[in-house]
Amino acid sequence: MPVETPLAAADWAAYYQLRYAVLRQPWQQPPGSERAPDDDAPTTTHALWRAPDGRVGGVARLSPGGPGQGQVRFMAVAPPWQGHGVGRQLLEFLEAEARRQGLRELVLHARAGAAGFYQRLGYAVVEPSHTLFGVIPHVLMRKDL
Ligand SMILES: CC(C)(COP(=O)(O)OP(=O)(O)OC[C@H]1O[C@@H](n2cnc3c(N)ncnc32)[C@H](O)[C@@H]1OP(=O)(O)O)[C@@H](O)C(=O)NCCC(=O)NCCS
């Protein structure tokens, strides 16, 4: 499976560059806005999907939520690779890691336009969530592991 945890410095750079390009730059957010304080926490698991040519084509992360709960954030697939099963592989990688950690539930705040993707992977909408940058409505979703 071409999903791995980034280790090399070049992979980490590509990881954050893709997160920025897909999730922040289109809304004119400054470089650095793609980073979260707990990215470096030992309890955060990062996933990177590598294309056959070696380039990084997708990223995502898992971090702790409430008791027995994990949260998926920052799922981003490079535009040329969207719709080719990359997001599914990333999410299944993080779900396997969450089960390995003994977690019983995953939650996430999905962009409304991506909610159908998560529903396809077994997540259910709980309630409307925040609106990012004043224009991107989110929904809270969850899945039993
Ligand atoms: C949303 C995203 C992560 C999905 O990853 P992806 O690699 O494009 O999705 P996959 O090819 O793995 O799709 C898996 C299934 O979900 C479906 N799907 C994918 N995106 C969808 C969407 N936006 N709405 C509804 N269904 C979707 C696919 O058709 C596929 O269905 P299938 O099992 O019947 O073939 C990716 O498109 C992306 O990065 N989009 C831009 C950024 C974004 O919105 N990130 C999520 C922030 S919460």
The ligand as an SDF file (V2000), in Angstrom:
LIG
                    3D

 48 50  0  0  0  0  0  0  0  0999 V2000
  -12.2290   14.9370   -0.4140 C   0  0  0  0  0  0  0  0  0  0  0  0
  -10.9650   14.1490   -0.8030 C   0  0  0  0  0  0  0  0  0  0  0  0
  -10.0630   13.9910    0.4170 C   0  0  0  0  0  0  0  0  0  0  0  0
  -11.4060   12.7480   -1.2710 C   0  0  0  0  0  0  0  0  0  0  0  0
  -10.2690   12.0160   -1.7110 O   0  0  0  0  0  0  0  0  0  0  0  0
  -10.2710   11.3140   -3.1670 P   0  0  0  0  0  0  0  0  0  0  0  0
   -9.0000   10.5990   -3.3350 O   0  0  0  0  0  0  0  0  0  0  0  0
  -10.6160   12.3410   -4.1810 O   0  0  0  0  0  0  0  0  0  0  0  0
  -11.4970   10.2920   -3.0140 O   0  0  0  0  0  0  0  0  0  0  0  0
  -11.5460    8.7380   -3.4370 P   0  0  0  0  0  0  0  0  0  0  0  0
  -11.1850    8.6160   -4.8820 O   0  0  0  0  0  0  0  0  0  0  0  0
  -10.7680    7.9210   -2.4650 O   0  0  0  0  0  0  0  0  0  0  0  0
  -13.0960    8.4670   -3.2680 O   0  0  0  0  0  0  0  0  0  0  0  0
  -13.6530    7.3840   -2.5210 C   0  0  0  0  0  0  0  0  0  0  0  0
  -15.1480    7.3490   -2.8040 C   0  0  0  0  0  0  0  0  0  0  0  0
  -15.7450    8.5910   -2.3990 O   0  0  0  0  0  0  0  0  0  0  0  0
  -16.3680    9.2350   -3.5250 C   0  0  0  0  0  0  0  0  0  0  0  0
  -16.1010   10.6630   -3.4200 N   0  0  0  0  0  0  0  0  0  0  0  0
  -14.8910   11.2790   -3.5040 C   0  0  0  0  0  0  0  0  0  0  0  0
  -15.0260   12.6080   -3.3160 N   0  0  0  0  0  0  0  0  0  0  0  0
  -16.3480   12.8260   -3.1130 C   0  0  0  0  0  0  0  0  0  0  0  0
  -17.1120   14.0020   -2.8530 C   0  0  0  0  0  0  0  0  0  0  0  0
  -16.5330   15.2140   -2.7420 N   0  0  0  0  0  0  0  0  0  0  0  0
  -18.4470   13.8630   -2.6960 N   0  0  0  0  0  0  0  0  0  0  0  0
  -19.0430   12.6440   -2.7860 C   0  0  0  0  0  0  0  0  0  0  0  0
  -18.3610   11.4870   -3.0110 N   0  0  0  0  0  0  0  0  0  0  0  0
  -17.0380   11.5910   -3.1740 C   0  0  0  0  0  0  0  0  0  0  0  0
  -15.7140    8.6380   -4.7370 C   0  0  0  0  0  0  0  0  0  0  0  0
  -16.5850    8.7060   -5.8610 O   0  0  0  0  0  0  0  0  0  0  0  0
  -15.4450    7.2140   -4.3060 C   0  0  0  0  0  0  0  0  0  0  0  0
  -16.6450    6.4700   -4.4130 O   0  0  0  0  0  0  0  0  0  0  0  0
  -16.6390    4.9100   -4.8430 P   0  0  0  0  0  0  0  0  0  0  0  0
  -16.1980    4.1610   -3.6210 O   0  0  0  0  0  0  0  0  0  0  0  0
  -18.0310    4.6390   -5.2400 O   0  0  0  0  0  0  0  0  0  0  0  0
  -15.6600    4.7730   -5.9740 O   0  0  0  0  0  0  0  0  0  0  0  0
  -10.1810   14.8330   -1.9560 C   0  0  0  0  0  0  0  0  0  0  0  0
  -10.9820   14.8790   -3.1080 O   0  0  0  0  0  0  0  0  0  0  0  0
   -9.7000   16.2310   -1.6160 C   0  0  0  0  0  0  0  0  0  0  0  0
   -8.6020   16.3910   -1.1030 O   0  0  0  0  0  0  0  0  0  0  0  0
  -10.4960   17.2810   -1.9420 N   0  0  0  0  0  0  0  0  0  0  0  0
  -10.1100   18.6630   -1.7470 C   0  0  0  0  0  0  0  0  0  0  0  0
   -9.8320   19.0150   -0.2890 C   0  0  0  0  0  0  0  0  0  0  0  0
  -10.9010   18.5770    0.6720 C   0  0  0  0  0  0  0  0  0  0  0  0
  -12.0850   18.8460    0.5110 O   0  0  0  0  0  0  0  0  0  0  0  0
  -10.4490   17.8750    1.7270 N   0  0  0  0  0  0  0  0  0  0  0  0
  -11.3270   17.3830    2.7660 C   0  0  0  0  0  0  0  0  0  0  0  0
  -11.4000   18.3980    3.8340 C   0  0  0  0  0  0  0  0  0  0  0  0
  -12.5650   17.8740    5.0950 S   0  0  0  0  0  0  0  0  0  0  0  0
  1  2  1  0
  2  3  1  0
  2  4  1  0
  2 36  1  0
  4  5  1  0
  5  6  1  0
  6  7  2  0
  6  8  1  0
  6  9  1  0
  9 10  1  0
 10 11  2  0
 10 12  1  0
 10 13  1  0
 13 14  1  0
 14 15  1  0
 15 16  1  0
 15 30  1  0
 16 17  1  0
 17 18  1  0
 17 28  1  0
 18 19  1  0
 18 27  1  0
 19 20  2  0
 20 21  1  0
 21 22  1  0
 21 27  2  0
 22 23  1  0
 22 24  2  0
 24 25  1  0
 25 26  2  0
 26 27  1  0
 28 29  1  0
 28 30  1  0
 30 31  1  0
 31 32  1  0
 32 33  2  0
 32 34  1  0
 32 35  1  0
 36 37  1  0
 36 38  1  0
 38 39  2  0
 38 40  1  0
 40 41  1  0
 41 42  1  0
 42 43  1  0
 43 44  2  0
 43 45  1  0
 45 46  1  0
 46 47  1  0
 47 48  1  0
M  END
$$$$
